[in-house]
């Protein structure tokens, strides 16, 4: 009995590991950003004093290191060599939501106490999606045995024997900037 509850409890530990992995990846990108800021001429100095404008510098960093434009003459994508001084040129990349999400991630880490809030949101959203996939096929009146939960290539992978049938679910990373905090889970009971 309590098949659903048992699997959910096991899966929560894996989702916590996924959150840690995501946060570590974000911190790695932030450290690269900080290294880039130490190169002379890369930071943007605020007009109101001689302080570094971290928010605009985050935008410049992504623009200069990730935003590629097609060069028709060379038939290839190229990174920009200068950061535009006009507003329109700076906002040119803003239509690419994946790049703007990278700017958001950097700006998020500038604020204090971001990690706990982000981790809580990540775990909560992943558990909602995983629980939905589990509840499609399993309820607490069923019996689960041989529960195995592990971190897969994307998301948590759960296998179990539920009432004599093989239950399996796996995660796939959601694409795009809107669904960045959760995975999509697919499940089956055969």
C-alpha positions in Angstrom: 0.0 0.0 0.0 0.9 3.7 -0.3 2.7 3.2 -3.6 2.3 6.8 -4.7 3.5 8.2 -1.4 6.6 5.9 -1.2 7.7 6.8 -4.7 7.1 10.5 -4.2 9.3 10.4 -1.0 12.1 8.7 -2.9 11.8 11.0 -5.9 12.0 14.2 -3.7 15.7 13.4 -2.9 16.5 13.1 -6.5 14.8 16.4 -7.3 16.9 18.0 -4.6 20.0 16.7 -6.3 18.8 18.2 -9.6 18.3 21.6 -7.9 21.8 21.4 -6.5 23.1 20.6 -10.0 21.2 23.5 -11.5 22.4 25.9 -8.9 26.1 24.8 -9.3 25.8 25.3 -13.1 24.4 28.8 -12.5 27.2 29.6 -10.1 29.8 28.4 -12.7 28.3 30.7 -15.3 28.3 33.6 -12.8 32.0 32.9 -12.0 32.8 33.1 -15.7 30.9 36.4 -15.8 33.0 37.8 -12.9 36.2 36.7 -14.6 35.0 38.5 -17.8 34.3 41.6 -15.7 37.9 41.8 -14.6 39.1 42.4 -18.1 39.7 46.0 -18.7 37.0 47.8 -20.6 34.3 45.2 -20.1 32.3 46.6 -17.2 29.8 49.4 -17.6 30.3 52.2 -15.2 27.0 53.8 -13.9 26.3 57.4 -14.8 25.4 58.2 -11.2 28.8 57.8 -9.6 31.8 55.6 -10.3 30.1 52.3 -9.5 30.0 49.3 -11.7 26.5 48.8 -13.1 26.2 45.1 -12.6 22.7 44.8 -14.3 23.8 46.5 -17.5 27.1 44.7 -17.4 25.3 41.3 -17.3 23.4 42.3 -20.5 26.7 43.3 -22.1 28.4 40.1 -21.1 25.7 37.9 -22.7 25.6 40.2 -25.8 29.4 40.0 -26.3 29.8 36.3 -25.5 26.6 34.6 -26.7 24.7 36.8 -29.2 25.7 35.7 -32.7 24.7 37.4 -35.9 24.9 35.9 -39.4 27.6 37.2 -41.6 26.5 36.7 -45.2 29.9 37.3 -46.7 31.6 34.7 -44.6 28.6 32.4 -44.4 28.9 31.9 -40.7 27.7 33.2 -37.3 29.9 35.7 -35.5 30.1 37.3 -32.1 29.9 41.1 -32.0 33.2 43.0 -31.6 31.7 46.1 -29.9 28.8 46.7 -27.6 26.5 49.3 -29.2 26.2 52.6 -27.5 22.6 53.3 -28.6 19.5 51.9 -26.8 18.2 50.2 -30.0 21.4 48.4 -30.6 21.7 47.2 -27.0 18.2 45.8 -27.1 18.6 44.0 -30.4 19.2 40.7 -28.7 16.2 41.1 -26.3 14.0 39.2 -28.8 16.0 36.0 -28.1 14.3 34.8 -24.9 16.9 32.1 -24.2 19.7 34.8 -24.1 17.5 37.1 -22.0 17.0 34.2 -19.6 20.8 34.0 -19.3 20.8 37.7 -18.4 18.1 37.1 -15.9 20.1 34.2 -14.3 23.1 36.5 -13.9 21.1 39.3 -12.5 19.4 37.0 -10.1 22.7 36.0 -8.6 23.7 39.7 -8.0 21.0 39.9 -5.3 21.6 38.5 -1.9 19.9 35.3 -0.7 18.8 34.2 -4.2 19.9 30.6 -3.8 17.4 29.5 -1.1 14.5 31.1 -2.9 15.6 29.7 -6.3 16.2 26.2 -4.9 12.8 26.1 -3.2 11.0 27.2 -6.5 13.0 24.7 -8.5 12.1 21.8 -6.2 8.5 22.8 -5.9 7.9 23.1 -9.6 9.7 19.9 -10.4 7.8 17.9 -7.7 4.5 19.2 -9.1 5.4 17.9 -12.6 6.8 14.6 -11.3 3.8 14.1 -9.0 1.4 14.7 -12.0 3.3 12.0 -14.0 3.2 9.6 -11.1 -0.5 10.2 -10.3 -1.5 9.3 -13.9 -0.8 5.7 -13.3 -0.4 5.1 -9.5 -2.5 5.7 -6.4 -2.0 4.9 -2.7 -4.2 1.8 -2.9 -1.5 0.1 -5.0 1.6 -1.7 -3.8 5.0 -0.7 -5.0 8.2 -2.7 -4.6 11.7 -2.5 -6.0 11.6 1.3 -6.2 14.6 2.8 -8.0 15.0 6.5 -8.4 18.0 8.0 -10.0 19.2 11.2 -11.7 18.9 10.6 -15.4 20.2 12.5 -18.3 17.4 15.0 -17.9 15.4 14.9 -14.7 14.6 12.1 -12.3 14.1 8.5 -13.5 11.8 6.3 -11.5 11.2 2.6 -12.0 9.1 0.4 -9.7 7.0 -2.8 -9.7 3.5 -1.6 -9.0 0.9 -4.3 -8.6 3.0 -6.7 -10.7 3.5 -4.2 -13.5 6.5 -2.2 -14.4 6.1 1.5 -13.8 8.6 3.8 -15.4 8.9 7.6 -15.7 11.7 9.8 -17.1 12.3 13.5 -17.3 13.0 15.6 -20.3 14.3 19.1 -20.0 11.7 21.7 -21.1 12.9 24.1 -23.8 12.8 27.8 -23.7 13.0 30.5 -21.1 9.5 30.2 -19.8 9.8 26.6 -18.6 13.3 26.9 -17.2 12.6 25.7 -13.7 11.1 22.3 -14.4 11.3 19.2 -16.4 8.6 17.5 -18.3 8.0 13.9 -17.1 6.6 11.0 -19.1 5.4 7.9 -17.5 4.0 4.4 -18.3 2.6 1.4 -16.4 2.9 -1.8 -18.4 
